[in-house]
Amino acid sequence: MPVLQAVQLGKQYNGTAALSNLNLSIDKGEIFCLLGQNGAGKTTTINLFLGFTEASTGKATINDVEVKPNETATKKFVAYIPEVVQLYGNLSGVENLDFFSRLAGFKYSKELLTSFLTKAGLQLEAHAKRLSTYSKGMRQKVGIAIALAKNADAILMDEPTSGLDPKATAEFTAICKGLAADGKTIFMATHDIFNAVNVGTKIGIMKQGELVHTVDTVSVTANELQKLYLETI
């Protein structure tokens, strides 16, 4: 059973199609990277899985449960990491994690909170520092720790490597691969072709609201993917 599935999924805004007839199936432990220009439909797809907006046609399911009208139930299965992770700057990393864990209905000891942050790749000396001192990469790690604390089956990410330096991108890639090895499903919208090849198990290319290509990363190089992408858009 796929963790994330779209069946003839579509979304229109004022008669204009933002997404058309999307059929997509993402299994446990997969990392699916979705490429496309701005306005191609990547963020719309994520929003439909999160229940932020309602489909015009078709359906999105998580663990075989249709998102609409069951978004309260399906939200328990997913965590979302936006391009800019919204956290409280006056709280520390561990305090933010504690706060958002409690919002999701989980109460953890200080030791467990620390273990989630460590597993997400945040260095121990940063756990007690205020978020206002964190880099973007460090904030993302807190976002990943929140997903771990929530015990989410699927983690949805929107442009997660935007603004990261090469070292932070490499760290992020390693963390994602570790999450997938632990059985987490990752769905990532990105512009980063080369990182998509490094981190993804499958890659989709969207154009004007349609999924035009889907490729396995084992069968394509970064240069080949870049050529296919440029020919598509």
Buried (B, 14 or more C-beta within 10 A) or exposed (E): EBBBBBBEBBBBEEEEBBBBBBEBBBBBBBBBBBBBBEEBBBBBBBBBBBBEBEBBBBBBBBBEEBBEEEBEBBBBBBBBBBBBBEBEEEBBBBBBBBEBBEEBEBEBEEEBBBBBBBBBBBEEEBBEBBBEEBEBBBBBBBBBBBBBBBEBBBBBBBBBBEBBEEEBBBBBBEBBBBBBEEEBBBBBBBBBBEBBBBBBBBBBBBBBBBBBBBBEBEEBEBEEBBEBBEEBB
